Amino acid sequence: MGSSSGDSPPLPHRSDADRLRLTDLGQYLDTLVFAARGVWTVTLVGVRPFAFWGAVLLPLLYLPSLYGIGTGQNTALFLDLVVWHVASIILGHGHTPFWSR
């Protein structure tokens, strides 16, 4: 049971009317922006609790890192902790712990 060329559907023909028009491009960009916002929101929802608790707990590591601040390695560690703390504050800002909902 082989197929002949008469059994296959005709291929669509591209014309000038099939090209993206400016309004279609605008709708495409709107859809792309909407999808990117959705991905960002889903990602942020997953990261926000960890960032919140990181912002709470990271300051506990400041004192041990400041104890030996005379060495270059500990200074870099302290600066890394500050950067991670600021990022955690920004990303975890909107988190509401379960006991305060």
N, C-alpha and C positions, 0 to 999 in steps of 0.2 A: 504494500500500500504506500506507494510513494506519492509525494505531492508534486503537482505540476505548477508551473508558473501562473496558471490561471486561477489557482486556489488562493493565492496570497492576496491580501488587500492592497489596494493601490497606495503608494507612498504619498504623503502630503506634499503639496506644492507650496514652496515659499514664495511669497509675493512681497511687494513693498508694504502692503498693509499689515503684514505679520511682524514687522520690526517693532521694537519698543518705541512707543510714543513718549513724549515728555510727561504726560499724566501717568502713564504706566510706570515710568522710572520713579516718579514721586511716590507712587503707591509702594513700589518695591523698596525704596529707601525707608519709608515709614514702617513697613513690615520688618525690615532688617533692624531698625532702631528698637522697635517693640520687642523683637526676639532678644536683642542684646541686653535690654533692660531686664527681661525675664530671667536670663541666665545670671546676670549680676545679682538680682534679688534672691534667687535660689542659692547661689553661692554664699551670699552674705548671711542668709538665714542659717546656713550650716556653720559658718565661721564665727558668727557673732557671740555665741555663748563662750567659746574657747577664748576669744579675744577679751571678753569681759572679765573672765576669771584670771586671765593672764595679767590684765591691768590691775587686778586686786592683789595678786600674789607676787608679781615681779619686784615691787619695792622691798620685799623681804630679802632679796638678794643684794641690795645695794650695800648694806653694811659689811658683809663679808668681802665684797669686791673692793670696798674703800679701805679695808684694813691694810692691804699691801699696795696702796696707790703709788708708792715710789717707783715701782718697776713699770716698764713700758707695756708689758703684757697685761697687767691688771688695769692700767688706764684704758687700754683698748677694750677690755672686757666690760668695764664700767660704761664706756660710751656705747657699746653694743646693747647693753641692758637699757640704757636711756632711750635709744632708738626703738627697740622692741616695745618698751613701755608706752611711748608716744603712739606707735602704730596700734597697739592694743587698745589704748584709750579711744582712738578715732574709730576703729572698726567695731569695738564692743559697746559703743555709746548707747545704742538703742535697745540693748538687751534688757529684758525684764525677768528677774529670777522667778521661779515658779511660786515661791511663797508670798510674793507681793502682787500677784495677779488678781 
